[in-house]
Amino acid sequence: MDYRKLDAALGRAVGAGGGHPGTRDLLVLVRLTEPPSDEQLEQLRQAGVNGTDTRRTVLTGTLSRQDVETLSEQPWVLSLSLSGSRRPLPGVR
């Protein structure tokens, strides 16, 4: 695993283990170096990444620790970050 591509929170979550390493329980933000090729899109889909029908360079998905490891080793993946839960900003409705 290329830990240099993981943010601190995702590194802790992956290191904490617990459960089966193939269980998809990590909500992850995936940043790519450029829009993915068809082959890369397929690999992202198999890893559980959403929104792979577009040519965006920032995608999200629910990944397993194994998926994080596999994607972190790809040269076309710039970084992987643990995504926090979204909530409204104070005073914004």
N, CA, C and O atoms as a Tinker XYZ file with bonds, in Angstrom:
   372  protein
     1  N      0.844000   -1.176000    0.000000    73     2
     2  CA     0.000000    0.000000    0.000000    64     1     3
     3  C      0.887000    1.236000    0.000000    63     2     4     5
     4  O      1.896000    1.290000    0.703000    81     3
     5  N      0.498000    2.233000   -0.801000    73     3     6
     6  CA     1.242000    3.484000   -0.846000    64     5     7
     7  C      0.582000    4.467000    0.121000    63     6     8     9
     8  O     -0.341000    5.191000   -0.252000    81     7
     9  N      1.059000    4.484000    1.355000    73     7    10
    10  CA     0.462000    5.324000    2.393000    64     9    11
    11  C      0.643000    6.807000    2.109000    63    10    12    13
    12  O     -0.062000    7.630000    2.691000    81    11
    13  N      1.570000    7.167000    1.230000    73    11    14
    14  CA     1.766000    8.577000    0.887000    64    13    15
    15  C      0.543000    9.148000    0.179000    63    14    16    17
    16  O      0.335000   10.362000    0.193000    81    15
    17  N     -0.263000    8.300000   -0.432000    73    15    18
    18  CA    -1.457000    8.757000   -1.145000    64    17    19
    19  C     -2.688000    8.828000   -0.243000    63    18    20    21
    20  O     -3.729000    9.333000   -0.664000    81    19
    21  N     -2.587000    8.336000    0.978000    73    19    22
    22  CA    -3.722000    8.315000    1.909000    64    21    23
    23  C     -3.640000    9.501000    2.853000    63    22    24    25
    24  O     -2.557000    9.850000    3.321000    81    23
    25  N     -4.786000   10.125000    3.138000    73    23    26
    26  CA    -4.768000   11.161000    4.162000    64    25    27
    27  C     -4.686000   10.475000    5.528000    63    26    28    29
    28  O     -4.857000    9.261000    5.633000    81    27
    29  N     -4.425000   11.260000    6.561000    73    27    30
    30  CA    -4.202000   10.689000    7.894000    64    29    31
    31  C     -5.406000    9.895000    8.386000    63    30    32    33
    32  O     -5.249000    8.818000    8.961000    81    31
    33  N     -6.608000   10.424000    8.161000    73    31    34
    34  CA    -7.814000    9.745000    8.649000    64    33    35
    35  C     -8.004000    8.393000    7.961000    63    34    36    37
    36  O     -8.359000    7.411000    8.613000    81    35
    37  N     -7.773000    8.336000    6.655000    73    35    38
    38  CA    -7.919000    7.064000    5.945000    64    37    39
    39  C     -6.815000    6.097000    6.351000    63    38    40    41
    40  O     -7.064000    4.898000    6.481000    81    39
    41  N     -5.610000    6.596000    6.551000    73    39    42
    42  CA    -4.519000    5.744000    7.016000    64    41    43
    43  C     -4.841000    5.093000    8.349000    63    42    44    45
    44  O     -4.553000    3.914000    8.557000    81    43
    45  N     -5.444000    5.870000    9.260000    73    43    46
    46  CA    -5.841000    5.317000   10.565000    64    45    47
    47  C     -6.951000    4.286000   10.392000    63    46    48    49
    48  O     -6.920000    3.228000   11.020000    81    47
    49  N     -7.931000    4.591000    9.542000    73    47    50
    50  CA    -9.057000    3.668000    9.341000    64    49    51
    51  C     -8.585000    2.358000    8.737000    63    50    52    53
    52  O     -9.051000    1.288000    9.130000    81    51
    53  N     -7.664000    2.432000    7.782000    73    51    54
    54  CA    -7.140000    1.213000    7.156000    64    53    55
    55  C     -6.292000    0.436000    8.160000    63    54    56    57
    56  O     -6.373000   -0.791000    8.229000    81    55
    57  N     -5.483000    1.149000    8.932000    73    55    58
    58  CA    -4.622000    0.515000    9.917000    64    57    59
    59  C     -5.376000   -0.090000   11.078000    63    58    60    61
    60  O     -4.913000   -1.050000   11.693000    81    59
    61  N     -6.548000    0.471000   11.384000    73    59    62
    62  CA    -7.337000   -0.030000   12.514000    64    61    63
    63  C     -7.863000   -1.431000   12.250000    63    62    64    65
    64  O     -8.092000   -2.205000   13.179000    81    63
    65  N     -8.053000   -1.748000   10.979000    73    63    66
    66  CA    -8.530000   -3.087000   10.635000    64    65    67
    67  C     -9.908000   -3.336000   11.178000    63    66    68    69
    68  O    -10.799000   -2.493000   11.074000    81    67
    69  N    -10.075000   -4.495000   11.757000    73    67    70
    70  CA   -11.394000   -4.866000   12.249000    64    69    71
    71  C    -12.248000   -5.368000   11.118000    63    70    72    73
    72  O    -12.384000   -4.698000   10.094000    81    71
    73  N    -12.818000   -6.518000   11.284000    73    71    74
    74  CA   -13.652000   -7.078000   10.231000    64    73    75
    75  C    -12.822000   -7.652000    9.097000    63    74    76    77
    76  O    -11.594000   -7.709000    9.167000    81    75
    77  N    -13.499000   -8.065000    8.080000    73    75    78
    78  CA   -12.864000   -8.665000    6.907000    64    77    79
    79  C    -12.288000   -7.568000    6.020000    63    78    80    81
    80  O    -12.963000   -6.563000    5.793000    81    79
    81  N    -11.058000   -7.722000    5.506000    73    79    82
    82  CA   -10.450000   -6.674000    4.670000    64    81    83
    83  C    -11.194000   -6.436000    3.357000    63    82    84    85
    84  O    -10.948000   -5.433000    2.686000    81    83
    85  N    -12.103000   -7.345000    2.978000    73    83    86
    86  CA   -12.869000   -7.181000    1.750000    64    85    87
    87  C    -14.210000   -6.500000    1.952000    63    86    88    89
    88  O    -14.939000   -6.272000    0.986000    81    87
    89  N    -14.548000   -6.168000    3.202000    73    87    90
    90  CA   -15.822000   -5.515000    3.495000    64    89    91
    91  C    -15.739000   -4.051000    3.088000    63    90    92    93
    92  O    -14.832000   -3.329000    3.502000    81    91
    93  N    -16.693000   -3.624000    2.274000    73    91    94
    94  CA   -16.713000   -2.236000    1.818000    64    93    95
    95  C    -17.411000   -1.370000    2.863000    63    94    96    97
    96  O    -18.639000   -1.318000    2.929000    81    95
    97  N    -16.608000   -0.696000    3.671000    73    95    98
    98  CA   -17.167000    0.112000    4.754000    64    97    99
    99  C    -16.473000    1.462000    4.921000    63    98   100   101
   100  O    -16.691000    2.150000    5.918000    81    99
   101  N    -15.640000    1.844000    3.953000    73    99   102
   102  CA   -14.926000    3.115000    4.028000    64   101   103
   103  C    -15.422000    4.046000    2.924000    63   102   104   105
   104  O    -15.280000    3.735000    1.742000    81   103
   105  N    -16.000000    5.178000    3.299000    73   103   106
   106  CA   -16.432000    6.164000    2.318000    64   105   107
   107  C    -15.200000    6.993000    1.947000    63   106   108   109
   108  O    -14.643000    7.709000    2.779000    81   107
   109  N    -14.786000    6.881000    0.681000    73   107   110
   110  CA   -13.500000    7.421000    0.257000    64   109   111
   111  C    -13.663000    8.377000   -0.917000    63   110   112   113
   112  O    -14.460000    8.136000   -1.824000    81   111
   113  N    -12.896000    9.465000   -0.889000    73   111   114
   114  CA   -12.790000   10.410000   -1.978000    64   113   115
   115  C    -11.535000   10.039000   -2.760000    63   114   116   117
   116  O    -10.444000    9.985000   -2.192000    81   115
   117  N    -11.682000    9.781000   -4.061000    73   115   118
   118  CA   -10.574000    9.358000   -4.907000    64   117   119
   119  C    -10.244000   10.488000   -5.873000    63   118   120   121
   120  O    -11.102000   10.923000   -6.642000    81   119
   121  N     -9.000000   10.963000   -5.835000    73   119   122
   122  CA    -8.543000   12.001000   -6.769000    64   121   123
   123  C     -7.613000   11.356000   -7.789000    63   122   124   125
   124  O     -6.667000   10.653000   -7.434000    81   123
   125  N     -7.905000   11.611000   -9.067000    73   123   126
   126  CA    -7.130000   11.027000  -10.161000    64   125   127
   127  C     -6.237000   12.087000  -10.795000    63   126   128   129
   128  O     -6.519000   13.281000  -10.703000    81   127
   129  N     -5.172000   11.649000  -11.432000    73   127   130
   130  CA    -4.255000   12.579000  -12.085000    64   129   131
   131  C     -4.863000   13.200000  -13.328000    63   130   132   133
   132  O     -4.518000   14.323000  -13.695000    81   131
   133  N     -5.771000   12.475000  -13.983000    73   131   134
   134  CA    -6.460000   12.962000  -15.185000    64   133   135
   135  C     -7.719000   12.133000  -15.368000    63   134   136   137
   136  O     -7.880000   11.116000  -14.694000    81   135
   137  N     -8.614000   12.536000  -16.257000    73   135   138
   138  CA    -9.811000   11.719000  -16.471000    64   137   139
   139  C     -9.413000   10.281000  -16.818000    63   138   140   141
   140  O     -8.473000   10.066000  -17.584000    81   139
   141  N    -10.112000    9.314000  -16.268000    73   139   142
   142  CA    -9.704000    7.918000  -16.430000    64   141   143
   143  C     -9.997000    7.348000  -17.814000    63   142   144   145
   144  O    -10.936000    7.759000  -18.497000    81   143
   145  N     -9.165000    6.391000  -18.201000    73   143   146
   146  CA    -9.387000    5.640000  -19.432000    64   145   147
   147  C    -10.500000    4.627000  -19.181000    63   146   148   149
   148  O    -10.937000    4.454000  -18.044000    81   147
   149  N    -10.953000    3.966000  -20.224000    73   147   150
   150  CA   -11.999000    2.956000  -20.062000    64   149   151
   151  C    -11.547000    1.833000  -19.129000    63   150   152   153
   152  O    -12.332000    1.348000  -18.314000    81   151
   153  N    -10.295000    1.423000  -19.245000    73   151   154
   154  CA    -9.750000    0.362000  -18.386000    64   153   155
   155  C     -9.712000    0.818000  -16.924000    63   154   156   157
   156  O    -10.048000    0.055000  -16.018000    81   155
   157  N     -9.305000    2.053000  -16.708000    73   155   158
   158  CA    -9.269000    2.591000  -15.352000    64   157   159
   159  C    -10.677000    2.737000  -14.784000    63   158   160   161
   160  O    -10.906000    2.472000  -13.604000    81   159
   161  N    -11.628000    3.164000  -15.634000    73   159   162
   162  CA   -13.023000    3.253000  -15.188000    64   161   163
   163  C    -13.535000    1.908000  -14.710000    63   162   164   165
   164  O    -14.227000    1.827000  -13.694000    81   163
   165  N    -13.205000    0.871000  -15.426000    73   163   166
   166  CA   -13.647000   -0.470000  -15.032000    64   165   167
   167  C    -13.043000   -0.867000  -13.685000    63   166   168   169
   168  O    -13.728000   -1.440000  -12.837000    81   167
   169  N    -11.773000   -0.564000  -13.495000    73   167   170
   170  CA   -11.129000   -0.891000  -12.221000    64   169   171
   171  C    -11.777000   -0.093000  -11.081000    63   170   172   173
   172  O    -11.962000   -0.622000   -9.985000    81   171
   173  N    -12.118000    1.162000  -11.330000    73   171   174
   174  CA   -12.784000    1.979000  -10.318000    64   173   175
   175  C    -14.158000    1.416000   -9.990000    63   174   176   177
   176  O    -14.535000    1.340000   -8.820000    81   175
   177  N    -14.904000    1.022000  -11.008000    73   175   178
   178  CA   -16.238000    0.427000  -10.784000    64   177   179
   179  C    -16.125000   -0.818000   -9.916000    63   178   180   181
   180  O    -16.890000   -0.991000   -8.967000    81   179
   181  N    -15.182000   -1.674000  -10.236000    73   179   182
   182  CA   -15.009000   -2.917000   -9.477000    64   181   183
   183  C    -14.628000   -2.644000   -8.032000    63   182   184   185
   184  O    -14.928000   -3.449000   -7.151000    81   183
   185  N    -13.971000   -1.516000   -7.777000    73   183   186
   186  CA   -13.569000   -1.164000   -6.415000    64   185   187
   187  C    -14.712000   -0.530000   -5.623000    63   186   188   189
   188  O    -14.596000   -0.349000   -4.411000    81   187
   189  N    -15.819000   -0.191000   -6.299000    73   187   190
   190  CA   -16.952000    0.396000   -5.602000    64   189   191
   191  C    -17.042000    1.902000   -5.709000    63   190   192   193
   192  O    -17.749000    2.539000   -4.929000    81   191
   193  N    -16.321000    2.488000   -6.683000    73   191   194
   194  CA   -16.349000    3.933000   -6.865000    64   193   195
   195  C    -17.592000    4.325000   -7.660000    63   194   196   197
   196  O    -17.926000    3.681000   -8.654000    81   195
   197  N    -18.275000    5.382000   -7.220000    73   195   198
   198  CA   -19.480000    5.891000   -7.880000    64   197   199
   199  C    -19.114000    6.932000   -8.927000    63   198   200   201
   200  O    -18.004000    7.465000   -8.921000    81   199
   201  N    -20.059000    7.220000   -9.833000    73   199   202
   202  CA   -19.882000    8.300000  -10.794000    64   201   203
   203  C    -18.863000    8.009000  -11.867000    63   202   204   205
   204  O    -18.263000    8.930000  -12.421000    81   203
   205  N    -18.660000    6.742000  -12.169000    73   203   206
   206  CA   -17.636000    6.386000  -13.148000    64   205   207
   207  C    -18.141000    6.482000  -14.579000    63   206   208   209
   208  O    -17.471000    6.035000  -15.509000    81   207
   209  N    -19.333000    7.071000  -14.759000    73   207   210
   210  CA   -19.848000    7.256000  -16.110000    64   209   211
   211  C    -19.449000    8.620000  -16.667000    63   210   212   213
   212  O    -19.843000    8.978000  -17.777000    81   211
   213  N    -18.667000    9.381000  -15.898000    73   211   214
   214  CA   -18.227000   10.707000  -16.324000    64   213   215
   215  C    -16.717000   10.738000  -16.474000    63   214   216   217
   216  O    -16.033000    9.748000  -16.214000    81   215
   217  N    -16.224000   11.850000  -16.882000    73   215   218
   218  CA   -14.779000   12.036000  -17.054000    64   217   219
   219  C    -14.209000   12.965000  -15.979000    63   218   220   221
   220  O    -13.304000   13.759000  -16.237000    81   219
   221  N    -14.755000   12.845000  -14.779000    73   219   222
   222  CA   -14.281000   13.664000  -13.665000    64   221   223
   223  C    -12.979000   13.087000  -13.105000    63   222   224   225
   224  O    -12.640000   11.927000  -13.339000    81   223
   225  N    -12.266000   13.925000  -12.366000    73   223   226
   226  CA   -11.031000   13.473000  -11.737000    64   225   227
   227  C    -11.170000   13.330000  -10.229000    63   226   228   229
   228  O    -10.217000   12.935000   -9.557000    81   227
   229  N    -12.350000   13.648000   -9.682000    73   227   230
   230  CA   -12.623000   13.459000   -8.255000    64   229   231
   231  C    -13.903000   12.641000   -8.145000    63   230   232   233
   232  O    -14.963000   13.059000   -8.609000    81   231
   233  N    -13.790000   11.469000   -7.523000    73   231   234
   234  CA   -14.904000   10.534000   -7.410000    64   233   235
   235  C    -15.010000   10.046000   -5.971000    63   234   236   237
   236  O    -14.057000   10.161000   -5.201000    81   235
   237  N    -16.166000    9.504000   -5.609000    73   235   238
   238  CA   -16.335000    8.925000   -4.282000    64   237   239
   239  C    -16.830000    7.495000   -4.411000    63   238   240   241
   240  O    -17.372000    7.095000   -5.441000    81   239
   241  N    -16.634000    6.743000   -3.355000    73   239   242
   242  CA   -17.130000    5.381000   -3.326000    64   241   243
   243  C    -16.976000    4.781000   -1.958000    63   242   244   245
   244  O    -16.255000    5.303000   -1.108000    81   243
   245  N    -17.666000    3.669000   -1.752000    73   243   246
   246  CA   -17.529000    2.912000   -0.517000    64   245   247
   247  C    -16.611000    1.749000   -0.819000    63   246   248   249
   248  O    -16.986000    0.812000   -1.523000    81   247
   249  N    -15.405000    1.815000   -0.281000    73   247   250
   250  CA   -14.342000    0.880000   -0.604000    64   249   251
   251  C    -13.980000   -0.003000    0.579000    63   250   252   253
   252  O    -14.230000    0.342000    1.734000    81   251
   253  N    -13.396000   -1.133000    0.273000    73   251   254
   254  CA   -12.823000   -2.001000    1.312000    64   253   255
   255  C    -11.357000   -1.612000    1.511000    63   254   256   257
   256  O    -10.794000   -0.849000    0.725000    81   255
   257  N    -10.757000   -2.141000    2.556000    73   255   258
   258  CA    -9.330000   -1.906000    2.762000    64   257   259
   259  C     -8.523000   -2.479000    1.599000    63   258   260   261
   260  O     -7.502000   -1.906000    1.218000    81   259
   261  N     -8.965000   -3.598000    1.033000    73   259   262
   262  CA    -8.287000   -4.174000   -0.130000    64   261   263
   263  C     -8.377000   -3.241000   -1.336000    63   262   264   265
   264  O     -7.403000   -3.073000   -2.070000    81   263
   265  N     -9.556000   -2.631000   -1.539000    73   263   266
   266  CA    -9.729000   -1.691000   -2.645000    64   265   267
   267  C     -8.821000   -0.482000   -2.473000    63   266   268   269
   268  O     -8.204000   -0.025000   -3.435000    81   267
   269  N     -8.735000    0.036000   -1.257000    73   267   270
   270  CA    -7.866000    1.183000   -0.972000    64   269   271
   271  C     -6.419000    0.817000   -1.305000    63   270   272   273
   272  O     -5.701000    1.599000   -1.929000    81   271
   273  N     -6.005000   -0.361000   -0.890000    73   271   274
   274  CA    -4.634000   -0.795000   -1.170000    64   273   275
   275  C     -4.379000   -0.875000   -2.674000    63   274   276   277
   276  O     -3.368000   -0.370000   -3.163000    81   275
   277  N     -5.288000   -1.503000   -3.398000    73   275   278
   278  CA    -5.130000   -1.662000   -4.845000    64   277   279
   279  C     -5.074000   -0.309000   -5.542000    63   278   280   281
   280  O     -4.193000   -0.069000   -6.368000    81   279
   281  N     -6.015000    0.577000   -5.212000    73   279   282
   282  CA    -6.038000    1.876000   -5.880000    64   281   283
   283  C     -4.845000    2.739000   -5.496000    63   282   284   285
   284  O     -4.347000    3.502000   -6.324000    81   283
   285  N     -4.378000    2.635000   -4.261000    73   283   286
   286  CA    -3.239000    3.453000   -3.836000    64   285   287
   287  C     -1.972000    3.119000   -4.620000    63   286   288   289
   288  O     -1.064000    3.944000   -4.713000    81   287
   289  N     -1.911000    1.943000   -5.170000    73   287   290
   290  CA    -0.722000    1.516000   -5.909000    64   289   291
   291  C     -0.780000    1.870000   -7.398000    63   290   292   293
   292  O      0.169000    1.609000   -8.138000    81   291
   293  N     -1.892000    2.463000   -7.833000    73   291   294
   294  CA    -2.031000    2.828000   -9.239000    64   293   295
   295  C     -1.387000    4.194000   -9.479000    63   294   296   297
   296  O     -1.632000    5.130000   -8.718000    81   295
   297  N     -0.571000    4.320000  -10.523000    73   295   298
   298  CA     0.092000    5.606000  -10.782000    64   297   299
   299  C     -0.879000    6.720000  -11.174000    63   298   300   301
   300  O     -0.542000    7.897000  -11.040000    81   299
   301  N     -2.062000    6.380000  -11.650000    73   299   302
   302  CA    -3.053000    7.374000  -12.079000    64   301   303
   303  C     -3.946000    7.846000  -10.938000    63   302   304   305
   304  O     -4.790000    8.721000  -11.136000    81   303
   305  N     -3.769000    7.277000   -9.743000    73   303   306
   306  CA    -4.492000    7.747000   -8.554000    64   305   307
   307  C     -3.579000    8.718000   -7.817000    63   306   308   309
   308  O     -2.483000    8.358000   -7.389000    81   307
   309  N     -4.051000    9.955000   -7.675000    73   307   310
   310  CA    -3.267000   11.000000   -7.027000    64   309   311
   311  C     -3.343000   10.892000   -5.514000    63   310   312   313
   312  O     -2.322000   10.956000   -4.829000    81   311
   313  N     -4.586000   10.724000   -4.979000    73   311   314
   314  CA    -4.744000   10.622000   -3.528000    64   313   315
   315  C     -6.073000    9.973000   -3.182000    63   314   316   317
   316  O     -6.998000    9.918000   -3.993000    81   315
   317  N     -6.136000    9.480000   -1.943000    73   315   318
   318  CA    -7.340000    8.861000   -1.391000    64   317   319
   319  C     -7.574000    9.483000   -0.012000    63   318   320   321
   320  O     -6.663000    9.549000    0.813000    81   319
   321  N     -8.801000    9.934000    0.222000    73   319   322
   322  CA    -9.134000   10.588000    1.488000    64   321   323
   323  C    -10.392000    9.978000    2.073000    63   322   324   325
   324  O    -11.326000    9.632000    1.349000    81   323
   325  N    -10.406000    9.851000    3.391000    73   323   326
   326  CA   -11.612000    9.400000    4.073000    64   325   327
   327  C    -12.616000   10.537000    4.028000    63   326   328   329
   328  O    -12.318000   11.655000    4.448000    81   327
   329  N    -13.792000   10.254000    3.525000    73   327   330
   330  CA   -14.829000   11.274000    3.407000    64   329   331
   331  C    -15.639000   11.308000    4.683000    63   330   332   333
   332  O    -16.060000   10.264000    5.182000    81   331
   333  N    -15.864000   12.507000    5.218000    73   331   334
   334  CA   -16.667000   12.653000    6.416000    64   333   335
   335  C    -18.131000   12.745000    6.062000    63   334   336   337
   336  O    -18.494000   12.919000    4.898000    81   335
   337  N    -18.959000   12.628000    7.059000    73   335   338
   338  CA   -20.389000   12.765000    6.812000    64   337   339
   339  C    -20.685000   14.225000    6.500000    63   338   340   341
   340  O    -20.058000   15.130000    7.048000    81   339
   341  N    -21.631000   14.435000    5.628000    73   339   342
   342  CA   -21.998000   15.793000    5.237000    64   341   343
   343  C    -23.112000   16.292000    6.137000    63   342   344   345
   344  O    -24.045000   15.565000    6.479000    81   343
   345  N    -22.982000   17.547000    6.505000    73   343   346
   346  CA   -24.021000   18.186000    7.311000    64   345   347
   347  C    -24.083000   19.647000    6.890000    63   346   348   349
   348  O    -23.088000   20.190000    6.408000    81   347
   349  N    -25.222000   20.289000    7.061000    73   347   350
   350  CA   -25.349000   21.687000    6.649000    64   349   351
   351  C    -24.470000   22.600000    7.488000    63   350   352   353
   352  O    -24.199000   22.330000    8.658000    81   351
   353  N    -24.034000   23.680000    6.869000    73   351   354
   354  CA   -23.272000   24.684000    7.602000    64   353   355
   355  C    -24.202000   25.405000    8.568000    63   354   356   357
   356  O    -25.389000   25.552000    8.276000    81   355
   357  N    -23.694000   25.858000    9.709000    73   355   358
   358  CA   -24.536000   26.574000   10.663000    64   357   359
   359  C    -25.125000   27.822000   10.008000    63   358   360   361
   360  O    -24.412000   28.580000    9.349000    81   359
   361  N    -26.407000   28.027000   10.190000    73   359   362
   362  CA   -27.069000   29.206000    9.647000    64   361   363
   363  C    -27.492000   29.082000    8.203000    63   362   364   365
   364  O    -28.115000   30.000000    7.669000    81   363
   365  N    -27.173000   27.965000    7.545000    73   363   366
   366  CA   -27.542000   27.769000    6.148000    64   365   367
   367  C    -28.679000   26.738000    6.104000    63   366   368   369
   368  O    -28.595000   25.674000    6.718000    81   367
   369  N    -29.724000   27.072000    5.376000    73   367   370
   370  CA   -30.868000   26.161000    5.287000    64   369   371
   371  C    -31.093000   25.731000    3.871000    63   370   372
   372  O    -32.014000   24.961000    3.599000    81   371
